[in-house]
Amino acid sequence: MVMLLDEADVRTALRYEALIPAMEQALAALSTGQVIQPVREWLTLEPNERYWGVMPAASDAAMGVKLVSLYPRNAGTGVATVLALIVLVRPDTGEPIAVMDGKTITAMRTAAASAAVTRYLAAPDARVLALLGSGVEAASHLEALSHVRSFQEVRVWSRTREHAERFAARHGAIATDAERAVRDADVIVTATPAREPILKGAWLKPGAHVNAIGAPMPSWRELDDEAMQNIVVVDSREAVLEESGDIILSRAKIEAEAGEVFAGRRRIDASRTTIFKSVGVAVEDVYAAKLAFDAVSCAKSSSTKEVP
């Protein structure tokens, strides 16, 4: 039978303690040639407003496809701007084994990948976190990054001040403007659908680490050229060179893929200012989906064994 997992099932099954190392494994497998994965195929239904994408990936460990919609026009409507469905398949036989909600997986795997990179590239004594954006990804990153660094202060900025203040009240953060949020921060997250840069390189202190996970289109940007002149690590060279305006428009030099760092093939000086540019790749989704599937299967097996 094909297992069906809704958003609540996925949220219950996934834990960052397991998901963060799973993202390390997924990206290392991608960078070492163990994954077959084309760049995401987007259908542009309405420029800047409605996109629908297909994201397949296959390895010996996990195989599947994510169907994802990116609808910036949904902002403020009560409907999420990113919605997704993931179909998980057995790599050895090709049998479908699960269909599951992909919205939560998308948010959590993105944050877990950032946390995995932050573990390697951020200062060990990082204490101040700045979040540019106050939506689902900001909340996911706050939770995930707290597993790899102990933050004493969290700052948040949003284009809508009310949203930042609401986020701050909910999470014990400080709502402020973008520059004040970033100045002297050790770790910064940009999680917005920005079309123009919202973060200036001049604001970054030496040795800061940035997780740039928004603006996933070739003409959109979150970071200015000065910021992109720092050490740049990406989730996939192939993907960012097609999808990331931050990379394409700045002509940034890509120092390494995150998977190369995880696999020990590339070393990055963590004392330097570093940028992790993430567009999100399918192997992250299928590894996260497999983790959720295994957790639910294990729970069901344990429950069955306990029945007298």
N, C-alpha and C positions, 0 to 999 in steps of 0.2 A: 504493500500500500504506500501511496505517496503521503508523506507527513505534511500537514498544513499548520503553519505557525503564524499567528497574527502578531501585531505590534507588542502586545502584552507578553506573549510567549517569548518573543525575542529579547525583550528587555529583562525578563526574569532569567533567561538562559545565559546571557553574556555578562561577564565580569571583566573589568579592566585588568585585573591581576593575570588573567589568561589571555585577554585580547591583545595587550601590548606586545608580549613576546610572539604571539601569532602573527602580528603585523611585521615584526622583525623577520620572521621566517618567510612570510609571503614575499616581502620586498627583496630579501636575499635570494630567494629562489628565482625571482624575476631577473635580477641582475646577473645571475650566474647561468642563465640560459635553460633553466628547468621548467619554464612556463611558456606556453604558447598563448599569446595575447595580442590582438590587433588594437590599434588606437580606437577609442570610442567613436562610434558613428552617430553623428547628430543629424536629426531632421529639423531644419529651421522652419517652424510653423508660422512664426511672427518674429522678425528680428528684434532682439533685446527683450522680448516678452514671453515667448513660448518656444520651448525646445523639447524634443523627445529623443532619447538616446538608447543605443544597444551596446552592451558591454560583456562580451564573452571572454572566458579565460579557462585554460586547462593545464593541469599538471598531474603527476602521479598521486599527489596528495588530495587534490580537490578539483572539481570541474563544475562549471555552471555558467549562467548568464544573468545579468541584471538588466532590466528594462527600467529606465529612469526618465522622469519628466522634470525639467527645470523651467519653472514658471515664475519669473520675477514679478509678473503682474499680480500674483496672488498675495503679495506682501500687504498686510493689514486687513485681509479679508477673513481670516480665521482658517483658511486652507493653507497648508504648508507650501513653500516655494519649491521644495524638493520632495518628490514622492517616487517610490520605487517598488519593484517586485523582483524577487530573486528565485530562480529555478536551479536547484542543486541536482547534480547527476553523478552517478557512480562512474569514475574514470575507467574502470576495467570492463564494465558491461554496457555502459551507455544508458542504464536505466534511470529514469527520474526518481529521486528519493524524497525530495521536499520542495514545497513552494512556500515562500515566506515573505512577510512584509520586509521591505528594504529601506524604509525611511529611517528607522532606528539604527539599522546596520550602517547606513551611510554616515550618519552623524557620529556613531561610536567608533567605527573603523578609521574615520578621518582623524578624530581626536587621538585615537590610540597610536596611529602612525606618527603623528606629531610628537606624542609623548616618547615614543621609541627613539626618534631623532633627538629630541631634547635631552634625553638621558646621556647621549653621546656628545652633544655639542654645546650644551649650556654650561655655565660655570657651576661647579659642584655646590657652591654656597649661594646660588641664586635665591633671592628673597622677595623680589618685587615682580609681579606679573601684570602686564597691561593687555587688556582686551579691547581691540577696536572692532566693534560690533557687539550686539547684545541679544542675539537670537539663539537658536538651538545649538549652533556650533560653538558659540561662546560658552554656553553652559557645559556642553560636552567637553570642551577643552579645559575648562576650569577643573572639572572632575578628573579627567585623565591625567593632566599635568601634575596634579597634586599627588599622584602615585610615584612620580619620579623626582620631584623637588618639593621642599617645604617652604611655601610662600607665607611671608608675614604680612604682606600688603598686596591687595588686588585692586587695580584701577580699571574702570570701564568707560568707554566712550561710544556713543551712537549718534547717528545723524539726527535722531529724534531724542531730545533730552529726556523726555518722559520715559522712554524705553530704557535709557541708561539708568535713570533713578530707580525704576522698578526692579531692574536687574540687580542694582547695588543693594537695595533693601532686602531682596530675596537671598543674596549670596554673601552679604557682609563685605561688599566692595565699596569703592569710592567712585562716584560718578564725577567725571571731569571732562575737559576738552582733550582733543587728540594729542596735541603737543605735550601737555602736562602729563597725560597718561604715559607717554613714551619716554620722556626725559628721565634718565637714570634708571629706567626699568631694566631688569636682567633678562626677562623673557617677554616677548611680545607676540600676540596672535592677531592677525588681520583676518577677519571672517565676515566679509561684506560682498555685495554684488556691485562694488564700485566700478564706474567707468573711467574715472580719473584718479590719480594717486591720492590716497588719504594719509600716507605715512611718508615723511621726508627723511632721507638718510642723515641729514644734519641733526636730527633729534636723537639718533641712536648713540648710546655711549659705547666706547671701545669694549669689545668682548660681549656685547649683547647678542642674544639669539632671537631670530624672528621665525615664526611659523606662519607663512602666507598661504592661506588655504581658500581664499575667495577669488572672485573675478576669473572664472574658468573659461573665458572666451578670448580669442586672439586679439580682439580690439579693446578688451577691458583691462584695467590696471588698479592695483592697490598701492604699489611702491613706486617711488620716483627713481630716476636713473642713478642718483647718488647712492641710494640704498642698494640697488642692484649691482653696484661695483664691489660689494663685499664678497666674501666666500659664499658661493651659491651651490647648494645641494638640492637635488630634485628627486621626485619619486620615479620618474621615467623620462629619460632624455627624449625618446621618440614622442611621447605624449606632450610634454611641455613645449616642444618645438612646433607642434601643431596647434596647441590649445591655449597656451599662456601668454597673454599680452605683456605681462611683467617680463617674461623672458624675451619674447620676440621683439617688442618695441624698444627695449633697452639694449638689445644685443648683448645680454649678459653672458659672461663666460661661465659655463657649468663645470664646477670642480669635480663633482662626483654624483652618482646616484646613491640614495640612502642605502639601498641593498648592497652596494659595493663596500660601504662603511661597515654595515652589519656583518658582512662576510669576511671582513678583515683584508679586503683587497685595496682599499684606499684609507688613508689616515688623514684626518682633518685636525688642524691646530685649533683646539677649543678655546684658546685664549684670544683668537681673532673674532671679529664680528661676523656672524654667520646668518645666512638666509636659507630656510627650507621652503622651497616652492613646491606645493603639492596641488595637483589637479584631480587626484583621486583615480585609481586604476582598478580594473576588474578583478585582478588577483586578490586585492584586499577584500573585496566583497565576497568572493567564493570561499576564501579561507575563514572569514568571519562567519559566513553562513554554515560552513562545515562545523565550526566550533559550536555554534548554537544547536545544530542538528545533533551532534554528539552529546551535548549536555542534556538535551531533552530525552534522547534515546536512553542515556544512562539513568536518568531520573525515573523513566517509565519502567526500565528493567528492574531497578531497585524496588520500586513500588510493587511490582508484580511478585517479586521474591518474598516480600513481607506479608503477602496475603496468605493466611493459614490454609 
